[in-house]
């Protein structure tokens, strides 16, 4: 026989477990004991007379299938959900209309309407500003067009005057001046010939006049012609010198000065018109920028007004969010509440694909892997079992030092059900495997002495401590591969 003190702790744990089970509400107890749980916990309970002996604290080793499961608890959540709330930053918006919670909505349905009164007043001011700035911009554009037209006329006039001066200079230099010089030179040559001829004639008449062959009048006429021809030669030569030394240089300087003057006038007109055009264009651009700014302000206010009406982007079930009251208590959002941008008002979960969000203990994580089947029971429907599979196992653990650590676990329900709602309490069993034929006892029937697993076996002479080898286990039963036979009576640890 073993000492009672050595098995007392295990017996107390076993009794406390059954006491807690009996104290649970009927629905929760049904969740734990129904369906697959019966196959796990009820592997012994269903054949209670064959497993538990008549004496308190004694169990009988039985042979049968042992399902390896991991029991978890969590809540339903949608695989996909969209959150809706105000999207206008920096302002507080008042809820004036809100779709009732639990309403199934289609895409485009009204979800939330916020008070857009302040934005309507702002829109009136923005539109008035737009009308004013648009008028100013149009006036500035018209003034710019008129100025450009006037400047084109001024530049054309200056360019014409400059071209005329250049043509006049070119005509003088290349045509008129050389022609006048040639004409003047020709006049000098004619005067020279006439002077020479008249002198020669006078000299030829003198001998004949002395002999009386020529009258004195003829001689005086010849002398007069010779004198006039000499005077004409002097005049022609003086005119030629004046033309080449004074008249032409002076005219060339005047015409060149006229060209330069017209060039300067054209440059001044160009600079003046460019400056005036730049100034007028800057004024027009500024007016247009103000008009564009006013138009952008109108568009921004119109966008804010549009954002005050929130419509569903997809179908789903309307679920109101919770907000904090001034006293720190949480409650569901309702009409009249004021919220800020980034604060969700409601969620629209897609119920076509539901998940169970839960956590698995660190000691059982080795039994869980994606793809494993699972069975889910909901507190709302305790008599139904929902098929599921392990979707993913999180990599980040939770739990402080000294506390049990756990990892996030997500199960995916196999089928959609319109009765399901996010947040429903769920109990799930992950089916991690099965031993088809196992000798098994309750976990509390096995204790450890060092690294050795032992059981206290009841014999005809009392009780003996027997070493055993354990195999796989679930939350309630453990497989004994060596050391026990079917039918052996084992004492629960005390």
C-alpha positions in Angstrom: 0.0 0.0 0.0 1.2 3.5 -0.7 0.9 6.4 1.7 -2.3 8.4 1.5 -0.3 11.6 1.6 1.5 10.7 -1.6 -1.6 10.6 -3.7 -3.7 13.2 -2.0 -2.8 16.1 -4.3 -3.8 14.2 -7.4 -7.1 13.0 -5.9 -7.9 16.6 -4.9 -7.4 17.8 -8.4 -9.6 15.1 -9.8 -12.4 15.8 -7.3 -12.1 19.6 -7.9 -12.3 19.1 -11.7 -15.6 17.1 -11.3 -16.9 19.6 -8.8 -16.2 22.5 -11.2 -17.9 20.5 -14.0 -21.0 19.9 -11.8 -21.2 23.6 -10.9 -21.2 24.8 -14.5 -24.4 26.1 -16.1 -26.4 23.4 -18.0 -25.6 24.9 -21.4 -21.9 25.2 -20.8 -21.8 21.7 -19.3 -23.5 20.5 -22.5 -20.8 22.1 -24.5 -18.1 20.3 -22.6 -19.9 16.9 -22.5 -21.7 16.9 -25.8 -20.6 15.5 -29.2 -16.9 15.0 -29.5 -16.3 15.9 -25.9 -18.3 12.8 -24.9 -15.8 10.8 -27.0 -13.0 12.4 -25.1 -14.1 12.9 -21.6 -16.9 10.3 -21.9 -14.5 7.6 -23.1 -14.7 6.6 -19.4 -17.9 8.4 -18.4 -20.0 6.6 -21.0 -18.9 3.2 -19.5 -18.6 4.5 -16.0 -19.5 1.2 -14.4 -16.6 -0.5 -16.2 -14.0 2.2 -15.5 -14.7 3.6 -12.1 -14.8 1.0 -9.3 -17.2 1.1 -6.4 -14.6 2.6 -4.1 -14.0 6.3 -4.2 -10.7 7.3 -5.9 -10.4 4.0 -7.9 -10.5 3.7 -11.7 -10.3 0.7 -14.0 -7.9 0.7 -17.0 -9.9 0.2 -20.1 -9.1 -0.6 -23.7 -10.5 1.4 -26.6 -10.0 4.2 -29.1 -8.3 7.3 -27.6 -8.9 10.5 -29.5 -6.1 13.1 -29.2 -7.6 16.5 -28.9 -6.8 20.0 -27.8 -9.6 21.9 -26.2 -9.8 25.6 -26.7 -12.3 28.4 -26.1 -12.7 31.6 -28.0 -15.2 33.7 -30.0 -16.5 33.9 -33.5 -15.1 36.5 -35.8 -15.5 37.2 -39.5 -12.7 36.4 -41.9 -13.2 39.8 -43.6 -14.8 42.9 -42.1 -14.8 46.5 -43.1 -14.8 49.4 -40.6 -16.7 52.6 -41.3 -16.4 55.9 -39.6 -15.8 59.6 -40.3 -13.0 60.4 -42.8 -12.8 64.1 -42.4 -9.7 65.0 -40.3 -9.6 67.6 -37.6 -13.3 68.0 -37.0 -15.8 66.4 -34.7 -18.9 65.0 -36.5 -22.3 64.3 -35.0 -24.1 61.1 -35.9 -27.6 62.0 -37.2 -28.6 58.7 -38.8 -27.4 55.2 -38.1 -28.4 51.8 -39.6 -29.9 49.6 -36.8 -27.4 47.0 -35.5 -27.9 43.6 -36.9 -29.3 44.8 -40.2 -28.1 43.0 -43.3 -27.1 45.6 -45.8 -26.3 45.4 -49.5 -23.6 47.4 -51.3 -24.6 51.1 -51.6 -26.9 51.0 -48.5 -26.8 53.9 -46.1 -24.8 53.1 -43.0 -24.1 56.4 -41.2 -25.1 60.0 -41.9 -23.2 62.8 -40.1 -24.4 66.3 -39.6 -23.3 68.3 -42.6 -24.8 71.7 -41.6 -21.5 73.4 -40.8 -20.1 72.3 -44.2 -23.2 73.6 -46.0 -22.6 77.0 -44.6 -18.9 76.8 -45.4 -19.9 75.8 -49.0 -22.0 79.0 -49.4 -19.0 81.1 -48.4 -16.7 79.1 -50.7 -19.0 79.4 -53.7 -19.3 83.2 -53.2 -15.6 83.5 -53.0 -15.3 81.4 -56.2 -17.7 83.7 -58.1 -15.7 86.8 -57.0 -12.3 85.3 -57.8 -13.5 83.9 -61.1 -14.8 87.4 -62.2 -11.5 88.9 -61.2 -9.6 86.3 -63.1 -11.6 86.9 -66.3 -11.1 90.7 -66.0 -7.4 90.1 -65.6 -7.3 87.8 -68.7 -9.3 90.4 -70.8 -6.9 93.2 -69.7 -4.0 91.0 -70.6 -5.5 90.3 -74.1 -6.1 94.0 -74.7 -2.6 95.0 -73.6 -1.1 92.4 -75.9 -3.1 93.7 -78.8 -2.0 97.3 -78.2 1.6 96.1 -77.7 1.6 94.2 -81.0 0.5 97.5 -82.8 3.2 99.5 -81.0 5.9 96.9 -81.8 4.7 96.7 -85.5 5.0 100.5 -85.8 8.4 100.6 -84.2 9.6 97.7 -86.4 8.2 99.4 -89.5 10.0 102.7 -88.7 13.2 100.9 -88.0 13.0 98.9 -91.3 12.2 102.2 -93.2 15.3 103.9 -91.7 17.5 100.9 -92.6 16.1 100.9 -96.1 16.7 104.6 -96.5 20.3 104.2 -95.3 20.9 101.3 -97.6 19.4 103.2 -100.5 21.5 106.2 -99.9 24.7 104.2 -99.4 24.2 101.7 -102.2 22.3 103.8 -104.7 21.7 107.6 -104.3 25.1 108.6 -103.0 27.2 106.8 -105.6 24.9 108.1 -108.3 25.2 111.7 -107.2 29.0 111.4 -107.0 29.0 110.0 -110.5 26.7 112.8 -111.8 28.8 115.4 -110.0 32.0 114.0 -111.5 30.5 113.9 -114.9 29.4 117.6 -114.5 33.0 118.4 -113.6 34.3 116.6 -116.7 31.8 118.4 -119.0 32.8 121.8 -117.4 36.4 120.9 -118.1 35.7 120.1 -121.7 33.6 123.1 -122.2 36.2 125.3 -120.6 38.9 123.8 -122.7 36.9 124.1 -125.9 35.9 127.7 -125.2 39.5 128.6 -124.4 40.8 126.8 -127.5 38.2 128.6 -129.7 39.1 131.9 -128.1 42.7 131.3 -128.8 41.9 130.3 -132.4 39.9 133.5 -133.0 42.5 135.9 -131.7 44.8 135.8 -134.8 41.8 136.3 -137.1 40.5 139.2 -135.0 43.9 140.9 -135.3 43.7 140.6 -139.1 40.2 141.8 -139.1 38.6 138.6 -140.3 36.6 138.3 -137.1 34.5 141.1 -135.7 35.1 142.4 -132.2 31.6 141.2 -131.1 32.4 137.7 -132.1 35.7 137.9 -130.2 34.0 139.3 -127.1 31.3 136.5 -127.3 34.1 133.9 -127.5 35.8 135.5 -124.5 32.6 135.6 -122.6 31.9 131.9 -123.3 35.5 131.0 -122.2 35.0 133.0 -119.0 31.6 131.4 -118.3 33.0 127.9 -119.0 35.9 128.5 -116.6 33.4 129.7 -114.0 31.2 126.7 -114.6 34.2 124.4 -114.1 35.1 126.1 -110.8 31.5 125.8 -109.7 31.2 122.1 -110.8 34.5 121.3 -109.0 33.3 123.1 -105.8 29.9 121.3 -105.9 31.7 118.0 -106.4 34.0 118.7 -103.4 31.1 119.8 -101.3 29.1 116.7 -102.2 31.9 114.3 -101.5 33.4 116.0 -98.4 30.4 117.5 -96.7 26.9 116.7 -98.1 27.3 112.9 -98.4 29.1 112.4 -95.0 26.5 114.5 -93.3 23.6 112.7 -95.0 25.2 109.3 -94.1 25.6 110.4 -90.5 22.0 111.6 -90.3 20.6 108.4 -91.9 22.8 106.2 -89.7 21.7 108.2 -86.7 18.1 107.7 -87.8 18.6 103.9 -88.0 20.2 103.8 -84.6 17.4 106.0 -83.2 14.8 103.7 -84.6 16.7 100.6 -83.3 16.8 102.1 -79.8 13.1 103.0 -80.1 12.3 99.4 -81.1 14.3 98.1 -78.2 12.6 100.4 -75.7 9.2 99.4 -77.1 10.1 95.7 -76.8 11.4 96.1 -73.2 8.4 98.2 -72.2 5.9 95.9 -73.7 7.6 92.8 -72.3 7.6 94.3 -68.8 4.0 95.4 -69.1 3.0 92.0 -70.5 4.9 90.2 -67.7 3.2 92.3 -65.1 -0.3 91.8 -66.6 0.4 88.1 -67.0 1.5 87.9 -63.4 -1.7 89.7 -62.3 -3.8 87.3 -64.5 -1.9 84.3 -63.2 -2.5 85.5 -59.6 -6.2 86.0 -60.2 -6.4 82.6 -61.9 -4.6 81.0 -58.9 -7.0 82.6 -56.5 -9.9 81.3 -58.6 -8.4 77.9 -58.7 -7.8 78.0 -55.0 -11.5 79.0 -54.5 -12.6 76.2 -56.8 -10.5 73.7 -54.8 -12.0 75.0 -51.6 -15.5 74.4 -53.1 -14.5 70.9 -54.2 -13.0 70.2 -50.8 -16.2 71.3 -49.0 -18.3 69.3 -51.4 -16.1 66.3 -50.7 -16.6 66.7 -47.0 -20.4 66.9 -47.5 -20.2 63.7 -49.5 -18.2 62.0 -46.8 -20.9 62.9 -44.3 -23.0 60.1 -46.0 -21.3 56.7 -45.5 -22.5 53.9 -47.7 -21.7 50.2 -47.7 -18.9 49.2 -50.1 -19.9 45.5 -49.8 -22.7 43.4 -48.2 -22.6 42.4 -44.6 -24.1 42.6 -41.1 -24.1 46.0 -39.4 -22.3 45.8 -36.0 -22.0 49.0 -33.9 -18.7 49.8 -32.3 -18.3 50.7 -28.6 -17.2 54.1 -27.4 -16.2 55.5 -24.1 -18.5 57.8 -22.2 -17.1 60.7 -20.1 -17.4 58.5 -17.0 -15.1 55.9 -18.6 -17.8 53.4 -19.3 -18.2 51.7 -22.7 -21.4 51.6 -24.7 -22.6 51.1 -28.2 -22.5 54.2 -30.5 -25.9 55.8 -31.1 -27.5 58.7 -32.9 -26.3 62.0 -31.3 -22.8 60.9 -30.5 -19.9 63.0 -31.7 -16.9 61.2 -33.2 -13.6 62.1 -34.8 -11.8 60.9 -37.9 -10.2 57.5 -37.4 -12.8 56.4 -34.8 -14.8 53.6 -36.3 -18.6 53.8 -35.8 -19.6 50.4 -37.1 -18.2 47.3 -38.7 -19.6 45.4 -41.7 -18.4 41.8 -41.3 -18.8 39.4 -44.2 -20.6 36.4 -42.6 -19.9 34.1 -45.6 -16.7 33.0 -44.0 -16.4 32.8 -40.2 -13.5 32.1 -37.9 -13.0 31.1 -34.3 -10.3 33.2 -32.7 -8.8 31.5 -29.6 -5.4 30.7 -28.0 -3.7 27.4 -27.3 -1.4 26.7 -24.4 2.3 26.5 -24.9 2.3 22.9 -23.6 -0.2 21.8 -26.3 1.2 23.8 -29.2 3.1 20.7 -30.5 -0.2 19.0 -31.1 -1.7 21.7 -33.3 -0.9 22.3 -37.0 -2.7 24.1 -39.9 -5.2 21.8 -41.7 -6.2 19.7 -38.8 -10.0 19.2 -38.4 -11.8 20.6 -35.5 -15.3 20.6 -34.0 -16.9 23.8 -32.7 -19.8 24.2 -30.3 -21.4 27.6 -29.7 -23.0 28.7 -26.4 -25.9 30.0 -28.5 -26.5 26.6 -30.1 -25.3 24.0 -27.6 -26.8 21.0 -29.4 -25.1 21.6 -32.7 -21.6 20.8 -33.8 -19.9 22.9 -36.5 -17.1 21.5 -38.6 -13.9 23.5 -38.8 -10.2 23.3 -39.7 -7.1 24.9 -38.2 -6.4 27.9 -40.4 -3.2 29.3 -38.8 -1.2 29.2 -35.6 0.4 32.5 -34.5 4.1 32.9 -33.8 3.8 35.4 -31.0 3.1 34.2 -27.5 1.4 36.0 -24.6 1.6 35.8 -20.9 3.8 37.3 -18.2 6.5 35.6 -16.2 4.9 33.0 -13.9 1.8 32.8 -16.0 0.8 30.2 -18.5 1.9 31.2 -22.0 -0.3 30.8 -25.0 -0.3 31.3 -28.8 -3.0 32.7 -31.0 -5.0 30.0 -32.9 -7.5 30.6 -35.7 -10.1 28.0 -36.8 -12.1 28.3 -40.0 -15.7 27.1 -40.1 -16.4 24.8 -43.0 -19.8 26.3 -43.9 -21.5 29.6 -43.6 -24.6 29.9 -41.4 -26.8 33.0 -41.4 -27.5 32.5 -37.7 -23.9 33.1 -36.7 -22.8 36.4 -35.3 -19.4 37.8 -34.5 -18.5 37.6 -30.8 -20.5 34.4 -30.1 -18.7 32.3 -27.4 -17.2 29.1 -28.9 -15.7 25.9 -27.5 -13.6 23.9 -29.9 -11.8 20.6 -30.0 -8.9 20.3 -32.4 -8.6 16.7 -33.5 -4.9 16.1 -33.4 -5.0 12.3 -34.0 -6.3 9.0 -32.6 -4.9 5.8 -31.1 -7.2 3.1 -32.4 -6.6 0.6 -29.6 -5.2 1.9 -26.3 -5.1 0.8 -22.7 -6.0 4.1 -21.0 -6.6 5.6 -17.6 -7.4 9.1 -16.4 -4.5 11.5 -16.3 -4.8 11.9 -12.5 -4.1 8.1 -12.1 -0.5 8.7 -13.2 2.1 10.4 -11.1 5.9 10.9 -11.5 8.7 9.9 -9.2 11.7 11.6 -10.8 11.5 10.8 -14.5 9.6 7.6 -13.9 5.8 7.5 -14.4 4.1 5.3 -11.8 0.6 4.2 -11.0 -0.8 2.8 -7.7 -2.5 -0.5 -8.7 -5.0 -2.2 -6.4 -4.2 -5.9 -5.7 -5.8 -8.6 -3.7 -3.3 -7.9 -0.9 -3.6 -4.1 -1.0 -1.9 -1.8 -3.4 1.4 -1.6 -5.1 3.3 1.1 -7.0 4.0 0.0 -10.5 6.2 1.7 -13.1 4.4 2.4 -16.4 5.2 3.8 -19.8 2.8 6.4 -21.1 1.9 7.1 -24.8 -0.3 9.8 -26.2 -2.9 11.6 -24.2 -5.6 14.2 -24.4 -6.9 16.6 -21.8 -8.4 13.8 -19.7 -6.9 10.3 -20.5 -3.5 9.0 -21.1 -2.4 5.8 -23.0 -0.4 3.2 -21.0 1.8 1.2 -23.3 3.5 -0.9 -20.6 2.8 -1.7 -16.9 -1.0 -2.0 -16.9 -3.5 -4.4 -18.4 -7.1 -3.9 -19.3 -9.2 -4.2 -16.2 -6.5 -3.2 -13.7 -7.8 -1.0 -10.9 -5.7 2.0 -10.3 -6.0 4.5 -7.4 -6.2 8.2 -8.3 -3.4 10.3 -7.0 -4.2 12.0 -3.7 
